[in-house]
Amino acid sequence: MNLLAKITSWIFLPLFAPVYALLILFYLPVSPVLAADNSTLYGLNPPAKWLLINLFFALSFLAPAITLFVLFLQKRITTLMLADRKERIFPSIMVNVYAILLLLLLLRLLPKEMSGYAFIIGLSFGSFLAVLIATIITTRWKISLHAVGMGILTGTVFTYFLHLGQYPVWLVPAVIFISGFVLSMRMVLKAHDLSQLFAGYALGFLATNLSIQALIYFL
């Protein structure tokens, strides 16, 4: 069971959450009616999808992962999973720096009239907001970053398809089930207690949900 928990923790690293969310929004087939809706991302042209995936991958995952590896080689952190709460603070700050850079690039590159603009910017800003709040909390308490990541994923998918008003009936329950499985595996590893997991999940969900909803309302 411990091996399964470790594999699950690596597959669903918090750094992957925005990328996974983007892949679902881009490539999950929707009905022809929804595909023609200019607020969806399914019909976005392939070069635009590829550019956005690369940007999110580079600044949400690759740059933070390289930073973690360098800190590990320098022995400034003891594990790549950041088991020690105090060791999480500086890497989390760097993740926020990369998140700000990603958001600035998106705001500069993407036209507001682009299909699904609010969801792309909302995912970026919501992820940044969730990690920023988690970083502040981490100075005092070990909130679960894996739970924050799964909350970001769930919040984005839920809000996207809620806005469309029609979606594959299995999708949201499947994402919630996977989130519950990931969080339970963190408990198997004794990495967090239930309150730390619940707080992280709620933070990630609300940050992305409210960010996207606000952008839809104001744009």
Number of C-alpha atoms within 10 A of each C-alpha: 9 12 10 11 19 16 13 16 18 12 11 19 18 23 22 20 22 24 22 19 19 23 14 16 21 20 13 13 14 18 10 9 8 18 15 13 14 15 21 22 27 23 20 17 11 11 9 11 18 11 11 18 17 14 18 23 18 16 21 26 20 16 16 21 17 11 14 24 15 13 18 15 11 10 10 12 21 14 14 12 16 16 14 13 14 14 18 20 18 15 18 20 15 15 25 22 15 20 24 17 14 21 22 14 12 18 14 9 10 15 10 12 11 14 19 22 23 23 27 24 22 24 27 24 21 28 30 24 21 25 26 18 14 23 23 14 13 19 14 10 13 21 25 25 29 27 29 29 27 32 32 33 29 28 29 33 24 20 20 23 17 12 14 12 9 13 18 11 8 8 15 18 12 12 18 17 12 15 21 16 14 22 26 17 22 23 15 16 15 10 16 21 16 13 11 17 25 16 18 27 28 18 28 30 27 20 25 31 24 16 23 26 16 13 14 16 8 7 9
